[in-house]
C-alpha cells in the first residue's frame, strides 16, 4: 500500500485544476509545518504522518511540473 493521504493519488490529482493544486499544496505545506513543530517539541504522536505529508507535497510538485512540460494535461476549466 502506498504511503500518502486518501484523495491525493496521481489519478485524483489529474482531475484537479492548477488552482486547486496550488490550494492543496498550501494546505499540505501548512500541515507539514505543524507536524514538524509538534515533532520538535516532542508532542507528535503519529510519526508516519510526516512521511505521508512529505510524499503528498512531492506528488503535487510532480504533477505540476509534468503539466509545465506538457507530459500531463490539466482538465478543462469547470463552469
PDB file of N, CA, C and O in Angstrom:
ATOM      1  N   UNK A   1       0.837  -1.183   0.000  1.00  0.00           N
ATOM      2  CA  UNK A   1       0.000   0.000   0.000  1.00  0.00           C
ATOM      3  C   UNK A   1       0.878   1.241   0.000  1.00  0.00           C
ATOM      4  O   UNK A   1       1.883   1.302   0.709  1.00  0.00           O
ATOM      5  N   UNK A   2       0.501   2.210  -0.785  1.00  0.00           N
ATOM      6  CA  UNK A   2       1.274   3.440  -0.906  1.00  0.00           C
ATOM      7  C   UNK A   2       1.079   4.327   0.322  1.00  0.00           C
ATOM      8  O   UNK A   2       0.013   4.350   0.938  1.00  0.00           O
ATOM      9  N   UNK A   3       2.125   5.041   0.648  1.00  0.00           N
ATOM     10  CA  UNK A   3       2.051   5.971   1.766  1.00  0.00           C
ATOM     11  C   UNK A   3       1.534   7.301   1.239  1.00  0.00           C
ATOM     12  O   UNK A   3       2.024   7.804   0.228  1.00  0.00           O
ATOM     13  N   UNK A   4       0.566   7.861   1.907  1.00  0.00           N
ATOM     14  CA  UNK A   4       0.023   9.150   1.496  1.00  0.00           C
ATOM     15  C   UNK A   4      -1.389   9.332   2.011  1.00  0.00           C
ATOM     16  O   UNK A   4      -1.923   8.484   2.726  1.00  0.00           O
ATOM     17  N   UNK A   5      -1.970  10.428   1.643  1.00  0.00           N
ATOM     18  CA  UNK A   5      -3.308  10.776   2.072  1.00  0.00           C
ATOM     19  C   UNK A   5      -4.319  10.305   1.033  1.00  0.00           C
ATOM     20  O   UNK A   5      -4.077  10.391  -0.171  1.00  0.00           O
ATOM     21  N   UNK A   6      -5.447   9.811   1.512  1.00  0.00           N
ATOM     22  CA  UNK A   6      -6.505   9.421   0.578  1.00  0.00           C
ATOM     23  C   UNK A   6      -6.920  10.634  -0.231  1.00  0.00           C
ATOM     24  O   UNK A   6      -7.032  11.738   0.302  1.00  0.00           O
ATOM     25  N   UNK A   7      -7.144  10.430  -1.499  1.00  0.00           N
ATOM     26  CA  UNK A   7      -7.559  11.526  -2.369  1.00  0.00           C
ATOM     27  C   UNK A   7      -6.395  12.277  -2.981  1.00  0.00           C
ATOM     28  O   UNK A   7      -6.606  13.239  -3.720  1.00  0.00           O
ATOM     29  N   UNK A   8      -5.177  11.863  -2.693  1.00  0.00           N
ATOM     30  CA  UNK A   8      -4.023  12.541  -3.272  1.00  0.00           C
ATOM     31  C   UNK A   8      -3.149  11.588  -4.078  1.00  0.00           C
ATOM     32  O   UNK A   8      -1.924  11.709  -4.080  1.00  0.00           O
ATOM     33  N   UNK A   9      -3.773  10.660  -4.749  1.00  0.00           N
ATOM     34  CA  UNK A   9      -3.042   9.786  -5.637  1.00  0.00           C
ATOM     35  C   UNK A   9      -2.988  10.462  -7.004  1.00  0.00           C
ATOM     36  O   UNK A   9      -3.816  11.330  -7.280  1.00  0.00           O
ATOM     37  N   UNK A  10      -2.054  10.097  -7.857  1.00  0.00           N
ATOM     38  CA  UNK A  10      -1.920  10.779  -9.148  1.00  0.00           C
ATOM     39  C   UNK A  10      -3.213  10.837  -9.957  1.00  0.00           C
ATOM     40  O   UNK A  10      -3.470  11.827 -10.641  1.00  0.00           O
ATOM     41  N   UNK A  11      -4.018   9.798  -9.885  1.00  0.00           N
ATOM     42  CA  UNK A  11      -5.287   9.805 -10.629  1.00  0.00           C
ATOM     43  C   UNK A  11      -6.218  10.901 -10.111  1.00  0.00           C
ATOM     44  O   UNK A  11      -6.930  11.541 -10.886  1.00  0.00           O
ATOM     45  N   UNK A  12      -6.204  11.110  -8.795  1.00  0.00           N
ATOM     46  CA  UNK A  12      -7.044  12.148  -8.203  1.00  0.00           C
ATOM     47  C   UNK A  12      -6.493  13.536  -8.508  1.00  0.00           C
ATOM     48  O   UNK A  12      -7.255  14.467  -8.771  1.00  0.00           O
ATOM     49  N   UNK A  13      -5.184  13.673  -8.473  1.00  0.00           N
ATOM     50  CA  UNK A  13      -4.553  14.966  -8.745  1.00  0.00           C
ATOM     51  C   UNK A  13      -4.727  15.372 -10.203  1.00  0.00           C
ATOM     52  O   UNK A  13      -4.792  16.562 -10.510  1.00  0.00           O
ATOM     53  N   UNK A  14      -4.802  14.401 -11.100  1.00  0.00           N
ATOM     54  CA  UNK A  14      -5.020  14.705 -12.520  1.00  0.00           C
ATOM     55  C   UNK A  14      -6.358  15.384 -12.749  1.00  0.00           C
ATOM     56  O   UNK A  14      -6.511  16.135 -13.713  1.00  0.00           O
ATOM     57  N   UNK A  15      -7.324  15.136 -11.884  1.00  0.00           N
ATOM     58  CA  UNK A  15      -8.663  15.706 -12.029  1.00  0.00           C
ATOM     59  C   UNK A  15      -8.744  17.136 -11.504  1.00  0.00           C
ATOM     60  O   UNK A  15      -9.737  17.824 -11.740  1.00  0.00           O
ATOM     61  N   UNK A  16      -7.712  17.590 -10.795  1.00  0.00           N
ATOM     62  CA  UNK A  16      -7.718  18.936 -10.206  1.00  0.00           C
ATOM     63  C   UNK A  16      -7.176  19.956 -11.203  1.00  0.00           C
ATOM     64  O   UNK A  16      -6.297  19.656 -12.010  1.00  0.00           O
ATOM     65  N   UNK A  17      -7.721  21.169 -11.126  1.00  0.00           N
ATOM     66  CA  UNK A  17      -7.195  22.259 -11.938  1.00  0.00           C
ATOM     67  C   UNK A  17      -5.905  22.754 -11.302  1.00  0.00           C
ATOM     68  O   UNK A  17      -5.559  22.354 -10.191  1.00  0.00           O
ATOM     69  N   UNK A  18      -5.197  23.625 -12.012  1.00  0.00           N
ATOM     70  CA  UNK A  18      -3.952  24.176 -11.480  1.00  0.00           C
ATOM     71  C   UNK A  18      -4.211  24.964 -10.195  1.00  0.00           C
ATOM     72  O   UNK A  18      -3.409  24.909  -9.263  1.00  0.00           O
ATOM     73  N   UNK A  19      -5.311  25.687 -10.141  1.00  0.00           N
ATOM     74  CA  UNK A  19      -5.663  26.469  -8.947  1.00  0.00           C
ATOM     75  C   UNK A  19      -5.924  25.551  -7.755  1.00  0.00           C
ATOM     76  O   UNK A  19      -5.474  25.828  -6.643  1.00  0.00           O
ATOM     77  N   UNK A  20      -6.644  24.469  -7.986  1.00  0.00           N
ATOM     78  CA  UNK A  20      -6.921  23.509  -6.917  1.00  0.00           C
ATOM     79  C   UNK A  20      -5.642  22.850  -6.415  1.00  0.00           C
ATOM     80  O   UNK A  20      -5.495  22.587  -5.221  1.00  0.00           O
ATOM     81  N   UNK A  21      -4.712  22.583  -7.343  1.00  0.00           N
ATOM     82  CA  UNK A  21      -3.425  22.012  -6.945  1.00  0.00           C
ATOM     83  C   UNK A  21      -2.655  22.975  -6.041  1.00  0.00           C
ATOM     84  O   UNK A  21      -2.073  22.561  -5.038  1.00  0.00           O
ATOM     85  N   UNK A  22      -2.655  24.252  -6.399  1.00  0.00           N
ATOM     86  CA  UNK A  22      -1.963  25.255  -5.590  1.00  0.00           C
ATOM     87  C   UNK A  22      -2.568  25.349  -4.192  1.00  0.00           C
ATOM     88  O   UNK A  22      -1.842  25.464  -3.204  1.00  0.00           O
ATOM     89  N   UNK A  23      -3.890  25.302  -4.110  1.00  0.00           N
ATOM     90  CA  UNK A  23      -4.561  25.365  -2.808  1.00  0.00           C
ATOM     91  C   UNK A  23      -4.224  24.140  -1.965  1.00  0.00           C
ATOM     92  O   UNK A  23      -3.951  24.253  -0.770  1.00  0.00           O
ATOM     93  N   UNK A  24      -4.246  22.983  -2.593  1.00  0.00           N
ATOM     94  CA  UNK A  24      -3.938  21.747  -1.863  1.00  0.00           C
ATOM     95  C   UNK A  24      -2.479  21.740  -1.402  1.00  0.00           C
ATOM     96  O   UNK A  24      -2.171  21.263  -0.309  1.00  0.00           O
ATOM     97  N   UNK A  25      -1.587  22.269  -2.238  1.00  0.00           N
ATOM     98  CA  UNK A  25      -0.176  22.360  -1.871  1.00  0.00           C
ATOM     99  C   UNK A  25       0.001  23.257  -0.654  1.00  0.00           C
ATOM    100  O   UNK A  25       0.770  22.928   0.249  1.00  0.00           O
ATOM    101  N   UNK A  26      -0.698  24.377  -0.619  1.00  0.00           N
ATOM    102  CA  UNK A  26      -0.613  25.281   0.532  1.00  0.00           C
ATOM    103  C   UNK A  26      -1.111  24.590   1.803  1.00  0.00           C
ATOM    104  O   UNK A  26      -0.524  24.755   2.872  1.00  0.00           O
ATOM    105  N   UNK A  27      -2.186  23.824   1.686  1.00  0.00           N
ATOM    106  CA  UNK A  27      -2.714  23.094   2.845  1.00  0.00           C
ATOM    107  C   UNK A  27      -1.711  22.059   3.350  1.00  0.00           C
ATOM    108  O   UNK A  27      -1.488  21.928   4.554  1.00  0.00           O
ATOM    109  N   UNK A  28      -1.119  21.334   2.421  1.00  0.00           N
ATOM    110  CA  UNK A  28      -0.149  20.303   2.804  1.00  0.00           C
ATOM    111  C   UNK A  28       1.093  20.915   3.443  1.00  0.00           C
ATOM    112  O   UNK A  28       1.621  20.378   4.418  1.00  0.00           O
ATOM    113  N   UNK A  29       1.558  22.030   2.900  1.00  0.00           N
ATOM    114  CA  UNK A  29       2.740  22.680   3.470  1.00  0.00           C
ATOM    115  C   UNK A  29       2.453  23.196   4.879  1.00  0.00           C
ATOM    116  O   UNK A  29       3.308  23.115   5.761  1.00  0.00           O
ATOM    117  N   UNK A  30       1.250  23.724   5.089  1.00  0.00           N
ATOM    118  CA  UNK A  30       0.885  24.195   6.428  1.00  0.00           C
ATOM    119  C   UNK A  30       0.812  23.016   7.398  1.00  0.00           C
ATOM    120  O   UNK A  30       1.264  23.121   8.538  1.00  0.00           O
ATOM    121  N   UNK A  31       0.249  21.909   6.954  1.00  0.00           N
ATOM    122  CA  UNK A  31       0.177  20.724   7.810  1.00  0.00           C
ATOM    123  C   UNK A  31       1.570  20.193   8.114  1.00  0.00           C
ATOM    124  O   UNK A  31       1.847  19.779   9.240  1.00  0.00           O
ATOM    125  N   UNK A  32       2.445  20.203   7.119  1.00  0.00           N
ATOM    126  CA  UNK A  32       3.810  19.735   7.316  1.00  0.00           C
ATOM    127  C   UNK A  32       4.543  20.604   8.331  1.00  0.00           C
ATOM    128  O   UNK A  32       5.281  20.094   9.174  1.00  0.00           O
ATOM    129  N   UNK A  33       4.339  21.911   8.250  1.00  0.00           N
ATOM    130  CA  UNK A  33       4.961  22.818   9.222  1.00  0.00           C
ATOM    131  C   UNK A  33       4.487  22.486  10.632  1.00  0.00           C
ATOM    132  O   UNK A  33       5.288  22.399  11.563  1.00  0.00           O
ATOM    133  N   UNK A  34       3.184  22.302  10.781  1.00  0.00           N
ATOM    134  CA  UNK A  34       2.633  21.990  12.103  1.00  0.00           C
ATOM    135  C   UNK A  34       3.140  20.649  12.624  1.00  0.00           C
ATOM    136  O   UNK A  34       3.410  20.510  13.817  1.00  0.00           O
ATOM    137  N   UNK A  35       3.270  19.667  11.743  1.00  0.00           N
ATOM    138  CA  UNK A  35       3.788  18.361  12.153  1.00  0.00           C
ATOM    139  C   UNK A  35       5.247  18.461  12.583  1.00  0.00           C
ATOM    140  O   UNK A  35       5.649  17.857  13.578  1.00  0.00           O
ATOM    141  N   UNK A  36       6.038  19.223  11.834  1.00  0.00           N
ATOM    142  CA  UNK A  36       7.447  19.395  12.193  1.00  0.00           C
ATOM    143  C   UNK A  36       7.581  20.124  13.529  1.00  0.00           C
ATOM    144  O   UNK A  36       8.440  19.788  14.344  1.00  0.00           O
ATOM    145  N   UNK A  37       6.741  21.107  13.742  1.00  0.00           N
ATOM    146  CA  UNK A  37       6.765  21.846  15.002  1.00  0.00           C
ATOM    147  C   UNK A  37       6.416  20.918  16.167  1.00  0.00           C
ATOM    148  O   UNK A  37       7.061  20.949  17.215  1.00  0.00           O
ATOM    149  N   UNK A  38       5.391  20.097  15.966  1.00  0.00           N
ATOM    150  CA  UNK A  38       4.999  19.144  17.006  1.00  0.00           C
ATOM    151  C   UNK A  38       6.106  18.134  17.280  1.00  0.00           C
ATOM    152  O   UNK A  38       6.335  17.753  18.428  1.00  0.00           O
ATOM    153  N   UNK A  39       6.788  17.702  16.227  1.00  0.00           N
ATOM    154  CA  UNK A  39       7.881  16.745  16.402  1.00  0.00           C
ATOM    155  C   UNK A  39       9.034  17.380  17.173  1.00  0.00           C
ATOM    156  O   UNK A  39       9.654  16.730  18.015  1.00  0.00           O
ATOM    157  N   UNK A  40       9.319  18.639  16.888  1.00  0.00           N
ATOM    158  CA  UNK A  40      10.423  19.322  17.557  1.00  0.00           C
ATOM    159  C   UNK A  40      10.141  19.540  19.035  1.00  0.00           C
ATOM    160  O   UNK A  40      11.065  19.552  19.847  1.00  0.00           O
ATOM    161  N   UNK A  41       8.880  19.710  19.389  1.00  0.00           N
ATOM    162  CA  UNK A  41       8.525  19.934  20.788  1.00  0.00           C
ATOM    163  C   UNK A  41       8.196  18.629  21.512  1.00  0.00           C
ATOM    164  O   UNK A  41       7.876  18.637  22.701  1.00  0.00           O
ATOM    165  N   UNK A  42       8.277  17.510  20.790  1.00  0.00           N
ATOM    166  CA  UNK A  42       8.045  16.215  21.418  1.00  0.00           C
ATOM    167  C   UNK A  42       6.586  15.862  21.606  1.00  0.00           C
ATOM    168  O   UNK A  42       6.269  14.976  22.399  1.00  0.00           O
ATOM    169  N   UNK A  43       5.695  16.524  20.906  1.00  0.00           N
ATOM    170  CA  UNK A  43       4.261  16.280  21.066  1.00  0.00           C
ATOM    171  C   UNK A  43       3.652  15.466  19.934  1.00  0.00           C
ATOM    172  O   UNK A  43       2.454  15.184  19.949  1.00  0.00           O
ATOM    173  N   UNK A  44       4.465  15.085  18.950  1.00  0.00           N
ATOM    174  CA  UNK A  44       3.941  14.346  17.804  1.00  0.00           C
ATOM    175  C   UNK A  44       3.717  12.888  18.181  1.00  0.00           C
ATOM    176  O   UNK A  44       4.613  12.222  18.699  1.00  0.00           O
ATOM    177  N   UNK A  45       2.511  12.404  17.915  1.00  0.00           N
ATOM    178  CA  UNK A  45       2.181  11.022  18.245  1.00  0.00           C
ATOM    179  C   UNK A  45       2.248  10.113  17.026  1.00  0.00           C
ATOM    180  O   UNK A  45       2.621   8.946  17.147  1.00  0.00           O
ATOM    181  N   UNK A  46       1.893  10.628  15.858  1.00  0.00           N
ATOM    182  CA  UNK A  46       1.863   9.821  14.638  1.00  0.00           C
ATOM    183  C   UNK A  46       3.013  10.245  13.732  1.00  0.00           C
ATOM    184  O   UNK A  46       2.854  11.135  12.896  1.00  0.00           O
ATOM    185  N   UNK A  47       4.161   9.612  13.897  1.00  0.00           N
ATOM    186  CA  UNK A  47       5.335   9.975  13.118  1.00  0.00           C
ATOM    187  C   UNK A  47       5.200   9.592  11.649  1.00  0.00           C
ATOM    188  O   UNK A  47       5.859  10.184  10.794  1.00  0.00           O
ATOM    189  N   UNK A  48       4.372   8.631  11.354  1.00  0.00           N
ATOM    190  CA  UNK A  48       4.149   8.216   9.971  1.00  0.00           C
ATOM    191  C   UNK A  48       3.461   9.288   9.156  1.00  0.00           C
ATOM    192  O   UNK A  48       3.579   9.317   7.931  1.00  0.00           O
ATOM    193  N   UNK A  49       2.751  10.159   9.824  1.00  0.00           N
ATOM    194  CA  UNK A  49       2.044  11.235   9.120  1.00  0.00           C
ATOM    195  C   UNK A  49       3.026  12.196   8.454  1.00  0.00           C
ATOM    196  O   UNK A  49       2.732  12.742   7.391  1.00  0.00           O
ATOM    197  N   UNK A  50       4.194  12.406   9.075  1.00  0.00           N
ATOM    198  CA  UNK A  50       5.223  13.264   8.473  1.00  0.00           C
ATOM    199  C   UNK A  50       5.617  12.726   7.098  1.00  0.00           C
ATOM    200  O   UNK A  50       5.679  13.476   6.124  1.00  0.00           O
ATOM    201  N   UNK A  51       5.877  11.452   7.030  1.00  0.00           N
ATOM    202  CA  UNK A  51       6.272  10.824   5.774  1.00  0.00           C
ATOM    203  C   UNK A  51       5.158  10.941   4.737  1.00  0.00           C
ATOM    204  O   UNK A  51       5.419  11.229   3.569  1.00  0.00           O
ATOM    205  N   UNK A  52       3.929  10.720   5.161  1.00  0.00           N
ATOM    206  CA  UNK A  52       2.795  10.781   4.243  1.00  0.00           C
ATOM    207  C   UNK A  52       2.620  12.182   3.666  1.00  0.00           C
ATOM    208  O   UNK A  52       2.388  12.333   2.467  1.00  0.00           O
ATOM    209  N   UNK A  53       2.728  13.199   4.504  1.00  0.00           N
ATOM    210  CA  UNK A  53       2.530  14.573   4.027  1.00  0.00           C
ATOM    211  C   UNK A  53       3.685  15.003   3.123  1.00  0.00           C
ATOM    212  O   UNK A  53       3.468  15.700   2.132  1.00  0.00           O
ATOM    213  N   UNK A  54       4.910  14.592   3.459  1.00  0.00           N
ATOM    214  CA  UNK A  54       6.045  14.910   2.585  1.00  0.00           C
ATOM    215  C   UNK A  54       5.845  14.309   1.198  1.00  0.00           C
ATOM    216  O   UNK A  54       6.147  14.943   0.186  1.00  0.00           O
ATOM    217  N   UNK A  55       5.337  13.094   1.162  1.00  0.00           N
ATOM    218  CA  UNK A  55       5.086  12.450  -0.133  1.00  0.00           C
ATOM    219  C   UNK A  55       3.941  13.121  -0.880  1.00  0.00           C
ATOM    220  O   UNK A  55       3.969  13.212  -2.108  1.00  0.00           O
ATOM    221  N   UNK A  56       2.933  13.594  -0.147  1.00  0.00           N
ATOM    222  CA  UNK A  56       1.831  14.319  -0.783  1.00  0.00           C
ATOM    223  C   UNK A  56       2.349  15.583  -1.464  1.00  0.00           C
ATOM    224  O   UNK A  56       1.971  15.886  -2.595  1.00  0.00           O
ATOM    225  N   UNK A  57       3.221  16.320  -0.765  1.00  0.00           N
ATOM    226  CA  UNK A  57       3.804  17.540  -1.329  1.00  0.00           C
ATOM    227  C   UNK A  57       4.597  17.189  -2.591  1.00  0.00           C
ATOM    228  O   UNK A  57       4.493  17.880  -3.604  1.00  0.00           O
ATOM    229  N   UNK A  58       5.374  16.133  -2.528  1.00  0.00           N
ATOM    230  CA  UNK A  58       6.169  15.718  -3.685  1.00  0.00           C
ATOM    231  C   UNK A  58       5.276  15.335  -4.860  1.00  0.00           C
ATOM    232  O   UNK A  58       5.582  15.663  -6.006  1.00  0.00           O
ATOM    233  N   UNK A  59       4.178  14.647  -4.582  1.00  0.00           N
ATOM    234  CA  UNK A  59       3.253  14.266  -5.656  1.00  0.00           C
ATOM    235  C   UNK A  59       2.673  15.499  -6.340  1.00  0.00           C
ATOM    236  O   UNK A  59       2.584  15.553  -7.567  1.00  0.00           O
ATOM    237  N   UNK A  60       2.284  16.479  -5.550  1.00  0.00           N
ATOM    238  CA  UNK A  60       1.696  17.693  -6.122  1.00  0.00           C
ATOM    239  C   UNK A  60       2.722  18.423  -6.977  1.00  0.00           C
ATOM    240  O   UNK A  60       2.404  18.864  -8.081  1.00  0.00           O
ATOM    241  N   UNK A  61       3.957  18.558  -6.476  1.00  0.00           N
ATOM    242  CA  UNK A  61       5.009  19.193  -7.259  1.00  0.00           C
ATOM    243  C   UNK A  61       5.273  18.431  -8.564  1.00  0.00           C
ATOM    244  O   UNK A  61       5.503  19.044  -9.606  1.00  0.00           O
ATOM    245  N   UNK A  62       5.241  17.117  -8.505  1.00  0.00           N
ATOM    246  CA  UNK A  62       5.487  16.303  -9.699  1.00  0.00           C
ATOM    247  C   UNK A  62       4.401  16.523 -10.747  1.00  0.00           C
ATOM    248  O   UNK A  62       4.700  16.713 -11.926  1.00  0.00           O
ATOM    249  N   UNK A  63       3.154  16.498 -10.322  1.00  0.00           N
ATOM    250  CA  UNK A  63       2.043  16.715 -11.259  1.00  0.00           C
ATOM    251  C   UNK A  63       2.152  18.108 -11.877  1.00  0.00           C
ATOM    252  O   UNK A  63       1.978  18.263 -13.086  1.00  0.00           O
ATOM    253  N   UNK A  64       2.439  19.120 -11.059  1.00  0.00           N
ATOM    254  CA  UNK A  64       2.553  20.490 -11.566  1.00  0.00           C
ATOM    255  C   UNK A  64       3.687  20.599 -12.582  1.00  0.00           C
ATOM    256  O   UNK A  64       3.528  21.236 -13.624  1.00  0.00           O
ATOM    257  N   UNK A  65       4.819  19.988 -12.290  1.00  0.00           N
ATOM    258  CA  UNK A  65       5.961  20.052 -13.207  1.00  0.00           C
ATOM    259  C   UNK A  65       5.664  19.307 -14.501  1.00  0.00           C
ATOM    260  O   UNK A  65       6.034  19.772 -15.579  1.00  0.00           O
ATOM    261  N   UNK A  66       5.010  18.171 -14.410  1.00  0.00           N
ATOM    262  CA  UNK A  66       4.666  17.424 -15.617  1.00  0.00           C
ATOM    263  C   UNK A  66       3.702  18.215 -16.494  1.00  0.00           C
ATOM    264  O   UNK A  66       3.747  18.109 -17.719  1.00  0.00           O
ATOM    265  N   UNK A  67       2.841  18.997 -15.878  1.00  0.00           N
ATOM    266  CA  UNK A  67       1.940  19.850 -16.665  1.00  0.00           C
ATOM    267  C   UNK A  67       2.718  20.956 -17.357  1.00  0.00           C
ATOM    268  O   UNK A  67       2.413  21.308 -18.497  1.00  0.00           O
ATOM    269  N   UNK A  68       3.719  21.509 -16.683  1.00  0.00           N
ATOM    270  CA  UNK A  68       4.559  22.539 -17.308  1.00  0.00           C
ATOM    271  C   UNK A  68       5.285  21.989 -18.533  1.00  0.00           C
ATOM    272  O   UNK A  68       5.449  22.689 -19.532  1.00  0.00           O
ATOM    273  N   UNK A  69       5.716  20.741 -18.448  1.00  0.00           N
ATOM    274  CA  UNK A  69       6.455  20.117 -19.539  1.00  0.00           C
ATOM    275  C   UNK A  69       5.540  19.456 -20.570  1.00  0.00           C
ATOM    276  O   UNK A  69       6.019  18.810 -21.502  1.00  0.00           O
ATOM    277  N   UNK A  70       4.229  19.615 -20.406  1.00  0.00           N
ATOM    278  CA  UNK A  70       3.219  19.030 -21.293  1.00  0.00           C
ATOM    279  C   UNK A  70       3.272  17.513 -21.340  1.00  0.00           C
ATOM    280  O   UNK A  70       2.945  16.907 -22.360  1.00  0.00           O
ATOM    281  N   UNK A  71       3.681  16.903 -20.244  1.00  0.00           N
ATOM    282  CA  UNK A  71       3.629  15.451 -20.125  1.00  0.00           C
ATOM    283  C   UNK A  71       2.216  15.049 -19.715  1.00  0.00           C
ATOM    284  O   UNK A  71       1.683  14.041 -20.179  1.00  0.00           O
ATOM    285  N   UNK A  72       1.627  15.843 -18.853  1.00  0.00           N
ATOM    286  CA  UNK A  72       0.233  15.666 -18.439  1.00  0.00           C
ATOM    287  C   UNK A  72      -0.522  16.927 -18.826  1.00  0.00           C
ATOM    288  O   UNK A  72       0.073  17.993 -18.987  1.00  0.00           O
ATOM    289  N   UNK A  73      -1.824  16.800 -18.972  1.00  0.00           N
ATOM    290  CA  UNK A  73      -2.642  17.958 -19.283  1.00  0.00           C
ATOM    291  C   UNK A  73      -3.601  18.226 -18.145  1.00  0.00           C
ATOM    292  O   UNK A  73      -4.103  17.299 -17.509  1.00  0.00           O
ATOM    293  N   UNK A  74      -3.848  19.479 -17.894  1.00  0.00           N
ATOM    294  CA  UNK A  74      -4.806  19.878 -16.871  1.00  0.00           C
ATOM    295  C   UNK A  74      -6.215  19.665 -17.410  1.00  0.00           C
ATOM    296  O   UNK A  74      -6.431  19.774 -18.617  1.00  0.00           O
ATOM    297  N   UNK A  75      -7.180  19.362 -16.542  1.00  0.00           N
ATOM    298  CA  UNK A  75      -8.562  19.207 -17.031  1.00  0.00           C
ATOM    299  C   UNK A  75      -9.114  20.553 -17.484  1.00  0.00           C
ATOM    300  O   UNK A  75      -8.601  21.610 -17.118  1.00  0.00           O
ATOM    301  N   UNK A  76     -10.148  20.491 -18.270  1.00  0.00           N
ATOM    302  CA  UNK A  76     -10.795  21.711 -18.725  1.00  0.00           C
ATOM    303  C   UNK A  76     -11.368  22.446 -17.536  1.00  0.00           C
ATOM    304  O   UNK A  76     -11.804  21.822 -16.568  1.00  0.00           O
ATOM    305  N   UNK A  77     -11.372  23.777 -17.597  1.00  0.00           N
ATOM    306  CA  UNK A  77     -11.898  24.599 -16.506  1.00  0.00           C
ATOM    307  C   UNK A  77     -13.366  24.279 -16.268  1.00  0.00           C
ATOM    308  O   UNK A  77     -14.137  24.092 -17.210  1.00  0.00           O
ATOM    309  N   UNK A  78     -13.742  24.218 -14.990  1.00  0.00           N
ATOM    310  CA  UNK A  78     -15.123  23.929 -14.619  1.00  0.00           C
ATOM    311  C   UNK A  78     -15.940  25.210 -14.696  1.00  0.00           C
ATOM    312  O   UNK A  78     -15.510  26.269 -14.237  1.00  0.00           O
ATOM    313  N   UNK A  79     -17.127  25.095 -15.285  1.00  0.00           N
ATOM    314  CA  UNK A  79     -18.007  26.283 -15.398  1.00  0.00           C
ATOM    315  C   UNK A  79     -19.152  26.165 -14.459  1.00  0.00           C
ATOM    316  O   UNK A  79     -19.999  27.056 -14.402  1.00  0.00           O
TER     317      UNK A  79
END
